[in-house]
Amino acid sequence: MIFFVMTAFFYYCYVKAYYGIKVSRAESELETISKESLKAQETKIIVNKFEETGKYKELTAKLKNFEDEIKNVLPKTDEVSKIAESLQKYAAECDVEIINLNILNPSVKANFDFCQVKINIECKGTYKAFKKFLWSIENCAGFIFIEKLLFKSLLSDEKIKFALALESFVRN
């Protein structure tokens, strides 16, 4: 009986050692193959700069055209009175009376082609005329933007007093 137990024990040790050697040999071969394949493959990193593409050049050309169109629409710094004239024209068309109109000097910044102009205006008119006047400023002027709106009288009054803080731009 000891003979059978010893045979089984030796067989178990032999198989374990045999397969252990085979597995370690296979692992070492796999490691050397993977190292060689990594050496053989060269990693290439290709960097395309967006600035060098045709799409970038196309977009910058479109932006330049938009900028030129905007420059053509805006009055020059010394033509700020054109803004006042257009506001007075819109007020007259809408039957709105301008009580006070202040245009603050443009804030000229050397690095930019455009200057910001602040405009304060006080008006008087009916509610319907007031709506039309606001619509004219927003849609027809194109370069005048409403920042603040303040009602200075009750909406129940026949003629409403209101104040607007506007913002516009002029080109240098």
BATOR-654325 format. One record per residue: residue number from 1; residue in one letter; z, x, y of N, C-alpha, C in turn. Coordinates in nm, 3 decimals, padded with zeros to 5 digits. Layout:
N
<NUM, 'a', <Z, X, Y>, <Z, X, Y>, <Z, X, Y>>
...
! end
This chain:
172
<1, 'm', <00.000, 00.080, -00.118>, <00.000, 00.000, 00.000>, <00.000, 00.086, 00.126>>
<2, 'i', <00.073, 00.194, 00.120>, <00.074, 00.284, 00.234>, <-00.068, 00.335, 00.257>>
<3, 'f', <-00.140, 00.355, 00.150>, <-00.277, 00.404, 00.161>, <-00.362, 00.308, 00.245>>
<4, 'f', <-00.350, 00.177, 00.219>, <-00.429, 00.078, 00.294>, <-00.387, 00.071, 00.440>>
<5, 'v', <-00.259, 00.080, 00.465>, <-00.209, 00.074, 00.602>, <-00.255, 00.198, 00.678>>
<6, 'm', <-00.246, 00.314, 00.613>, <-00.289, 00.438, 00.678>, <-00.439, 00.437, 00.703>>
<7, 't', <-00.514, 00.382, 00.611>, <-00.660, 00.375, 00.630>, <-00.693, 00.287, 00.750>>
<8, 'a', <-00.630, 00.175, 00.758>, <-00.654, 00.084, 00.871>, <-00.612, 00.150, 01.002>>
<9, 'f', <-00.502, 00.223, 01.000>, <-00.454, 00.289, 01.120>, <-00.551, 00.397, 01.165>>
<10, 'f', <-00.598, 00.482, 01.070>, <-00.694, 00.587, 01.104>, <-00.826, 00.529, 01.153>>
<11, 'y', <-00.868, 00.421, 01.089>, <-00.992, 00.355, 01.130>, <-00.978, 00.300, 01.273>>
<12, 'y', <-00.865, 00.240, 01.303>, <-00.839, 00.186, 01.438>, <-00.842, 00.299, 01.542>>
<13, 'c', <-00.778, 00.411, 01.514>, <-00.776, 00.526, 01.607>, <-00.915, 00.584, 01.624>>
<14, 'y', <-00.990, 00.594, 01.515>, <-01.125, 00.649, 01.520>, <-01.215, 00.560, 01.608>>
<15, 'v', <-01.213, 00.430, 01.588>, <-01.299, 00.338, 01.663>, <-01.260, 00.341, 01.812>>
<16, 'k', <-01.131, 00.344, 01.837>, <-01.085, 00.347, 01.975>, <-01.133, 00.475, 02.045>>
<17, 'a', <-01.120, 00.587, 01.980>, <-01.162, 00.715, 02.037>, <-01.314, 00.719, 02.052>>
<18, 'y', <-01.387, 00.672, 01.950>, <-01.533, 00.674, 01.951>, <-01.587, 00.591, 02.069>>
<19, 'y', <-01.541, 00.469, 02.083>, <-01.589, 00.382, 02.191>, <-01.537, 00.428, 02.328>>
<20, 'g', <-01.422, 00.487, 02.334>, <-01.370, 00.542, 02.459>, <-01.458, 00.654, 02.510>>
<21, 'i', <-01.501, 00.742, 02.417>, <-01.590, 00.853, 02.455>, <-01.724, 00.798, 02.501>>
<22, 'k', <-01.777, 00.699, 02.429>, <-01.906, 00.640, 02.465>, <-01.900, 00.574, 02.603>>
<23, 'v', <-01.793, 00.502, 02.629>, <-01.779, 00.433, 02.758>, <-01.766, 00.534, 02.872>>
<24, 's', <-01.688, 00.639, 02.853>, <-01.673, 00.739, 02.960>, <-01.804, 00.812, 02.984>>
<25, 'r', <-01.881, 00.841, 02.877>, <-02.011, 00.907, 02.891>, <-02.108, 00.815, 02.967>>
<26, 'a', <-02.107, 00.686, 02.937>, <-02.194, 00.590, 03.006>, <-02.156, 00.577, 03.153>>
<27, 'e', <-02.028, 00.578, 03.182>, <-01.982, 00.571, 03.320>, <-02.025, 00.694, 03.399>>
<28, 's', <-02.014, 00.811, 03.339>, <-02.054, 00.933, 03.409>, <-02.205, 00.936, 03.430>>
<29, 'e', <-02.283, 00.888, 03.333>, <-02.428, 00.882, 03.351>, <-02.465, 00.784, 03.463>>
<30, 'l', <-02.398, 00.670, 03.467>, <-02.424, 00.571, 03.571>, <-02.392, 00.628, 03.708>>
<31, 'e', <-02.283, 00.702, 03.717>, <-02.243, 00.762, 03.844>, <-02.345, 00.864, 03.890>>
<32, 't', <-02.393, 00.950, 03.801>, <-02.493, 01.051, 03.840>, <-02.625, 00.984, 03.878>>
<33, 'i', <-02.664, 00.881, 03.807>, <-02.789, 00.810, 03.839>, <-02.779, 00.744, 03.976>>
<34, 's', <-02.667, 00.681, 04.002>, <-02.652, 00.613, 04.132>, <-02.648, 00.714, 04.246>>
<35, 'k', <-02.586, 00.831, 04.225>, <-02.584, 00.934, 04.328>, <-02.725, 00.986, 04.355>>
<36, 'e', <-02.802, 01.007, 04.248>, <-02.938, 01.056, 04.264>, <-03.027, 00.953, 04.333>>
<37, 's', <-03.007, 00.827, 04.298>, <-03.091, 00.724, 04.361>, <-03.057, 00.709, 04.509>>
<38, 'l', <-02.930, 00.727, 04.545>, <-02.893, 00.721, 04.686>, <-02.950, 00.838, 04.763>>
<39, 'k', <-02.955, 00.955, 04.699>, <-03.014, 01.071, 04.764>, <-03.164, 01.053, 04.781>>
<40, 'a', <-03.228, 00.989, 04.682>, <-03.372, 00.970, 04.686>, <-03.414, 00.870, 04.794>>
<41, 'q', <-03.330, 00.770, 04.814>, <-03.363, 00.669, 04.915>, <-03.317, 00.718, 05.052>>
<42, 'e', <-03.409, 00.723, 05.145>, <-03.373, 00.759, 05.281>, <-03.352, 00.630, 05.360>>
<43, 't', <-03.244, 00.627, 05.428>, <-03.214, 00.510, 05.509>, <-03.285, 00.525, 05.643>>
<44, 'k', <-03.369, 00.427, 05.673>, <-03.442, 00.429, 05.799>, <-03.391, 00.315, 05.885>>
<45, 'i', <-03.352, 00.349, 06.003>, <-03.307, 00.249, 06.098>, <-03.413, 00.240, 06.208>>
<46, 'i', <-03.471, 00.123, 06.219>, <-03.575, 00.101, 06.319>, <-03.515, 00.014, 06.428>>
<47, 'v', <-03.519, 00.066, 06.547>, <-03.464, -00.008, 06.661>, <-03.579, -00.046, 06.752>>
<48, 'n', <-03.596, -00.175, 06.770>, <-03.695, -00.223, 06.865>, <-03.623, -00.264, 06.992>>
<49, 'k', <-03.661, -00.204, 07.100>, <-03.600, -00.239, 07.228>, <-03.674, -00.361, 07.283>>
<50, 'f', <-03.595, -00.461, 07.322>, <-03.654, -00.584, 07.374>, <-03.734, -00.556, 07.501>>
<51, 'e', <-03.689, -00.456, 07.578>, <-03.758, -00.424, 07.703>, <-03.899, -00.372, 07.680>>
<52, 'e', <-03.928, -00.326, 07.560>, <-04.059, -00.270, 07.531>, <-04.153, -00.370, 07.466>>
<53, 't', <-04.107, -00.491, 07.445>, <-04.191, -00.591, 07.379>, <-04.278, -00.664, 07.480>>
<54, 'g', <-04.381, -00.726, 07.430>, <-04.471, -00.803, 07.516>, <-04.405, -00.928, 07.570>>
<55, 'k', <-04.317, -00.987, 07.490>, <-04.245, -01.108, 07.533>, <-04.160, -01.079, 07.655>>
<56, 'y', <-04.094, -00.964, 07.656>, <-04.011, -00.925, 07.771>, <-04.098, -00.911, 07.896>>
<57, 'k', <-04.211, -00.846, 07.882>, <-04.300, -00.827, 07.997>, <-04.353, -00.961, 08.047>>
<58, 'e', <-04.382, -01.051, 07.954>, <-04.429, -01.184, 07.991>, <-04.321, -01.261, 08.068>>
<59, 'l', <-04.198, -01.255, 08.018>, <-04.088, -01.325, 08.084>, <-04.058, -01.268, 08.222>>
<60, 't', <-04.061, -01.136, 08.235>, <-04.035, -01.077, 08.366>, <-04.146, -01.112, 08.465>>
<61, 'a', <-04.268, -01.122, 08.417>, <-04.378, -01.163, 08.506>, <-04.359, -01.307, 08.553>>
<62, 'k', <-04.317, -01.396, 08.461>, <-04.291, -01.535, 08.499>, <-04.178, -01.544, 08.600>>
<63, 'l', <-04.070, -01.467, 08.575>, <-03.957, -01.467, 08.669>, <-03.999, -01.415, 08.807>>
<64, 'k', <-04.083, -01.316, 08.809>, <-04.132, -01.262, 08.935>, <-04.213, -01.368, 09.009>>
<65, 'n', <-04.295, -01.445, 08.935>, <-04.373, -01.552, 08.998>, <-04.281, -01.660, 09.054>>
<66, 'f', <-04.177, -01.698, 08.979>, <-04.081, -01.797, 09.029>, <-04.011, -01.746, 09.155>>
<67, 'e', <-03.973, -01.620, 09.153>, <-03.907, -01.562, 09.268>, <-03.997, -01.563, 09.390>>
<68, 'd', <-04.124, -01.531, 09.370>, <-04.220, -01.533, 09.481>, <-04.239, -01.674, 09.535>>
<69, 'e', <-04.245, -01.773, 09.445>, <-04.258, -01.912, 09.488>, <-04.137, -01.955, 09.570>>
<70, 'i', <-04.018, -01.918, 09.525>, <-03.896, -01.952, 09.598>, <-03.896, -01.885, 09.734>>
<71, 'k', <-03.937, -01.760, 09.739>, <-03.941, -01.688, 09.867>, <-04.036, -01.756, 09.965>>
<72, 'n', <-04.147, -01.810, 09.913>, <-04.243, -01.875, 10.001>, <-04.189, -02.006, 10.058>>
<73, 'v', <-04.102, -02.074, 09.983>, <-04.045, -02.201, 10.027>, <-03.934, -02.181, 10.128>>
<74, 'l', <-03.853, -02.080, 10.109>, <-03.736, -02.059, 10.195>, <-03.778, -02.006, 10.332>>
<75, 'p', <-03.707, -02.053, 10.436>, <-03.733, -01.996, 10.569>, <-03.673, -01.856, 10.579>>
<76, 'k', <-03.720, -01.781, 10.677>, <-03.666, -01.647, 10.699>, <-03.534, -01.657, 10.773>>
<77, 't', <-03.460, -01.548, 10.776>, <-03.329, -01.545, 10.840>, <-03.338, -01.586, 10.987>>
<78, 'd', <-03.442, -01.543, 11.056>, <-03.454, -01.578, 11.198>, <-03.511, -01.718, 11.219>>
<79, 'e', <-03.544, -01.789, 11.111>, <-03.597, -01.925, 11.121>, <-03.496, -02.028, 11.070>>
<80, 'v', <-03.367, -02.002, 11.089>, <-03.262, -02.093, 11.044>, <-03.274, -02.229, 11.113>>
<81, 's', <-03.332, -02.230, 11.231>, <-03.348, -02.355, 11.304>, <-03.437, -02.454, 11.229>>
<82, 'k', <-03.522, -02.406, 11.141>, <-03.606, -02.495, 11.060>, <-03.521, -02.585, 10.971>>
<83, 'i', <-03.407, -02.533, 10.927>, <-03.317, -02.614, 10.844>, <-03.262, -02.729, 10.928>>
<84, 'a', <-03.220, -02.698, 11.052>, <-03.168, -02.802, 11.141>, <-03.276, -02.905, 11.173>>
<85, 'e', <-03.397, -02.858, 11.195>, <-03.508, -02.950, 11.224>, <-03.535, -03.043, 11.106>>
<86, 's', <-03.531, -02.988, 10.985>, <-03.558, -03.073, 10.869>, <-03.445, -03.175, 10.849>>
<87, 'l', <-03.320, -03.134, 10.874>, <-03.208, -03.229, 10.862>, <-03.220, -03.339, 10.967>>
<88, 'q', <-03.258, -03.304, 11.090>, <-03.274, -03.403, 11.195>, <-03.391, -03.497, 11.163>>
<89, 'k', <-03.496, -03.443, 11.105>, <-03.610, -03.526, 11.066>, <-03.570, -03.626, 10.959>>
<90, 'y', <-03.497, -03.579, 10.856>, <-03.451, -03.670, 10.750>, <-03.357, -03.776, 10.806>>
<91, 'a', <-03.270, -03.737, 10.898>, <-03.176, -03.834, 10.957>, <-03.252, -03.939, 11.036>>
<92, 'a', <-03.352, -03.898, 11.112>, <-03.431, -03.994, 11.190>, <-03.508, -04.090, 11.099>>
<93, 'e', <-03.563, -04.038, 10.992>, <-03.638, -04.122, 10.897>, <-03.547, -04.224, 10.829>>
<94, 'c', <-03.421, -04.187, 10.809>, <-03.327, -04.272, 10.735>, <-03.240, -04.357, 10.828>>
<95, 'd', <-03.262, -04.348, 10.958>, <-03.184, -04.422, 11.057>, <-03.036, -04.382, 11.052>>
<96, 'v', <-03.012, -04.252, 11.044>, <-02.876, -04.196, 11.045>, <-02.862, -04.115, 11.174>>
<97, 'e', <-02.751, -04.134, 11.244>, <-02.725, -04.064, 11.369>, <-02.643, -03.939, 11.340>>
<98, 'i', <-02.693, -03.824, 11.383>, <-02.620, -03.699, 11.365>, <-02.526, -03.682, 11.484>>
<99, 'i', <-02.396, -03.674, 11.456>, <-02.296, -03.658, 11.560>, <-02.273, -03.509, 11.589>>
<100, 'n', <-02.266, -03.430, 11.483>, <-02.237, -03.288, 11.498>, <-02.311, -03.211, 11.389>>
<101, 'l', <-02.371, -03.100, 11.426>, <-02.443, -03.017, 11.330>, <-02.411, -02.872, 11.359>>
<102, 'n', <-02.346, -02.805, 11.265>, <-02.311, -02.664, 11.280>, <-02.375, -02.585, 11.167>>
<103, 'i', <-02.449, -02.484, 11.205>, <-02.507, -02.393, 11.106>, <-02.441, -02.258, 11.127>>
<104, 'l', <-02.369, -02.214, 11.027>, <-02.300, -02.085, 11.035>, <-02.400, -01.974, 11.008>>
<105, 'n', <-02.379, -01.862, 11.070>, <-02.471, -01.749, 11.054>, <-02.486, -01.710, 10.908>>
<106, 'p', <-02.607, -01.676, 10.869>, <-02.627, -01.634, 10.729>, <-02.546, -01.509, 10.696>>
<107, 's', <-02.491, -01.508, 10.577>, <-02.418, -01.390, 10.533>, <-02.517, -01.295, 10.467>>
<108, 'v', <-02.562, -01.197, 10.545>, <-02.664, -01.103, 10.498>, <-02.600, -00.999, 10.409>>
<109, 'k', <-02.653, -00.985, 10.290>, <-02.609, -00.880, 10.198>, <-02.730, -00.791, 10.172>>
<110, 'a', <-02.709, -00.663, 10.185>, <-02.820, -00.567, 10.181>, <-02.894, -00.567, 10.048>>
<111, 'n', <-02.825, -00.592, 09.938>, <-02.888, -00.577, 09.807>, <-02.971, -00.697, 09.765>>
<112, 'f', <-02.957, -00.809, 09.834>, <-03.024, -00.931, 09.790>, <-03.137, -00.968, 09.886>>
<113, 'd', <-03.237, -01.039, 09.832>, <-03.347, -01.086, 09.913>, <-03.314, -01.219, 09.980>>
<114, 'f', <-03.206, -01.283, 09.937>, <-03.168, -01.414, 09.988>, <-03.032, -01.409, 10.055>>
<115, 'c', <-03.012, -01.493, 10.155>, <-02.883, -01.504, 10.223>, <-02.836, -01.649, 10.213>>
<116, 'q', <-02.706, -01.665, 10.203>, <-02.646, -01.798, 10.197>, <-02.616, -01.846, 10.338>>
<117, 'v', <-02.646, -01.973, 10.364>, <-02.619, -02.034, 10.494>, <-02.532, -02.157, 10.470>>
<118, 'k', <-02.421, -02.165, 10.542>, <-02.332, -02.281, 10.534>, <-02.365, -02.375, 10.650>>
<119, 'i', <-02.369, -02.506, 10.620>, <-02.403, -02.606, 10.720>, <-02.298, -02.716, 10.713>>
<120, 'n', <-02.243, -02.751, 10.829>, <-02.150, -02.864, 10.840>, <-02.215, -02.968, 10.928>>
<121, 'i', <-02.219, -03.090, 10.880>, <-02.286, -03.197, 10.953>, <-02.199, -03.323, 10.950>>
<122, 'e', <-02.186, -03.387, 11.065>, <-02.117, -03.516, 11.075>, <-02.220, -03.619, 11.116>>
<123, 'c', <-02.220, -03.732, 11.046>, <-02.321, -03.835, 11.068>, <-02.258, -03.972, 11.076>>
<124, 'k', <-02.341, -04.067, 11.120>, <-02.297, -04.205, 11.130>, <-02.417, -04.293, 11.094>>
<125, 'g', <-02.393, -04.393, 11.011>, <-02.501, -04.483, 10.974>, <-02.454, -04.586, 10.872>>
<126, 't', <-02.542, -04.677, 10.838>, <-02.508, -04.778, 10.738>, <-02.503, -04.714, 10.600>>
<127, 'y', <-02.444, -04.785, 10.508>, <-02.431, -04.732, 10.372>, <-02.569, -04.711, 10.309>>
<128, 'k', <-02.660, -04.804, 10.329>, <-02.795, -04.793, 10.274>, <-02.868, -04.672, 10.334>>
<129, 'a', <-02.855, -04.655, 10.466>, <-02.918, -04.541, 10.533>, <-02.855, -04.410, 10.485>>
<130, 'f', <-02.724, -04.414, 10.464>, <-02.653, -04.296, 10.416>, <-02.703, -04.254, 10.277>>
<131, 'k', <-02.721, -04.351, 10.187>, <-02.774, -04.320, 10.053>, <-02.913, -04.259, 10.062>>
<132, 'k', <-02.996, -04.316, 10.147>, <-03.133, -04.265, 10.163>, <-03.131, -04.123, 10.220>>
<133, 'f', <-03.039, -04.099, 10.314>, <-03.027, -03.966, 10.375>, <-02.984, -03.863, 10.270>>
<134, 'l', <-02.885, -03.898, 10.189>, <-02.842, -03.807, 10.082>, <-02.955, -03.779, 09.983>>
<135, 'w', <-03.028, -03.884, 09.948>, <-03.141, -03.868, 09.856>, <-03.244, -03.774, 09.918>>
<136, 's', <-03.271, -03.789, 10.047>, <-03.368, -03.703, 10.115>, <-03.325, -03.558, 10.112>>
<137, 'i', <-03.197, -03.535, 10.136>, <-03.148, -03.397, 10.136>, <-03.162, -03.336, 09.997>>
<138, 'e', <-03.120, -03.408, 09.896>, <-03.121, -03.355, 09.759>, <-03.262, -03.338, 09.704>>
<139, 'n', <-03.351, -03.432, 09.731>, <-03.481, -03.431, 09.664>, <-03.595, -03.377, 09.748>>
<140, 'c', <-03.590, -03.395, 09.878>, <-03.703, -03.354, 09.960>, <-03.688, -03.214, 10.017>>
<141, 'a', <-03.567, -03.177, 10.051>, <-03.547, -03.047, 10.116>, <-03.577, -02.933, 10.019>>
<142, 'g', <-03.529, -02.943, 09.898>, <-03.558, -02.842, 09.798>, <-03.473, -02.718, 09.805>>
<143, 'f', <-03.425, -02.684, 09.923>, <-03.344, -02.564, 09.936>, <-03.211, -02.591, 10.004>>
<144, 'i', <-03.173, -02.718, 10.016>, <-03.044, -02.755, 10.073>, <-02.964, -02.825, 09.964>>
<145, 'f', <-02.839, -02.780, 09.945>, <-02.754, -02.834, 09.839>, <-02.626, -02.890, 09.901>>
<146, 'i', <-02.583, -03.004, 09.850>, <-02.462, -03.068, 09.900>, <-02.342, -03.010, 09.826>>
<147, 'e', <-02.247, -02.955, 09.902>, <-02.125, -02.901, 09.843>, <-02.010, -03.001, 09.849>>
<148, 'k', <-01.992, -03.064, 09.966>, <-01.882, -03.159, 09.983>, <-01.931, -03.280, 10.060>>
<149, 'l', <-01.867, -03.392, 10.032>, <-01.896, -03.515, 10.102>, <-01.763, -03.579, 10.137>>
<150, 'l', <-01.747, -03.615, 10.263>, <-01.620, -03.672, 10.309>, <-01.650, -03.795, 10.394>>
<151, 'f', <-01.593, -03.909, 10.355>, <-01.607, -04.031, 10.435>, <-01.497, -04.030, 10.540>>
<152, 'k', <-01.537, -04.050, 10.665>, <-01.439, -04.048, 10.774>, <-01.404, -04.188, 10.822>>
<153, 's', <-01.464, -04.288, 10.765>, <-01.430, -04.427, 10.800>, <-01.431, -04.510, 10.672>>
<154, 'l', <-01.387, -04.631, 10.682>, <-01.382, -04.719, 10.566>, <-01.523, -04.763, 10.527>>
<155, 'l', <-01.544, -04.786, 10.400>, <-01.675, -04.832, 10.353>, <-01.703, -04.975, 10.400>>
<156, 's', <-01.600, -05.046, 10.441>, <-01.620, -05.184, 10.487>, <-01.675, -05.188, 10.630>>
<157, 'd', <-01.663, -05.077, 10.704>, <-01.720, -05.073, 10.839>, <-01.871, -05.084, 10.832>>
<158, 'e', <-01.928, -05.140, 10.940>, <-02.073, -05.157, 10.941>, <-02.143, -05.021, 10.944>>
<159, 'k', <-02.098, -04.934, 11.032>, <-02.152, -04.797, 11.039>, <-02.045, -04.702, 10.987>>
<160, 'i', <-02.081, -04.625, 10.890>, <-01.989, -04.534, 10.823>, <-02.003, -04.396, 10.886>>
<161, 'k', <-01.891, -04.332, 10.912>, <-01.892, -04.191, 10.955>, <-01.865, -04.106, 10.831>>
<162, 'f', <-01.944, -04.004, 10.816>, <-01.926, -03.915, 10.702>, <-01.957, -03.772, 10.742>>
<163, 'a', <-01.899, -03.681, 10.669>, <-01.919, -03.538, 10.693>, <-01.971, -03.474, 10.564>>
<164, 'l', <-02.063, -03.384, 10.581>, <-02.123, -03.313, 10.468>, <-02.106, -03.163, 10.488>>
<165, 'a', <-02.071, -03.097, 10.381>, <-02.075, -02.950, 10.379>, <-02.194, -02.914, 10.293>>
<166, 'l', <-02.290, -02.850, 10.353>, <-02.414, -02.816, 10.283>, <-02.426, -02.665, 10.267>>
<167, 'e', <-02.510, -02.629, 10.175>, <-02.537, -02.487, 10.151>, <-02.687, -02.471, 10.138>>
<168, 's', <-02.740, -02.369, 10.200>, <-02.881, -02.342, 10.190>, <-02.900, -02.191, 10.179>>
<169, 'f', <-03.023, -02.152, 10.162>, <-03.054, -02.010, 10.148>, <-03.174, -01.976, 10.235>>
<170, 'v', <-03.173, -01.857, 10.289>, <-03.286, -01.805, 10.366>, <-03.319, -01.667, 10.309>>
<171, 'r', <-03.439, -01.624, 10.336>, <-03.478, -01.492, 10.286>, <-03.464, -01.388, 10.395>>
<172, 'n', <-03.434, -01.268, 10.354>, <-03.420, -01.157, 10.451>, <-03.554, -01.114, 10.504>>
! end
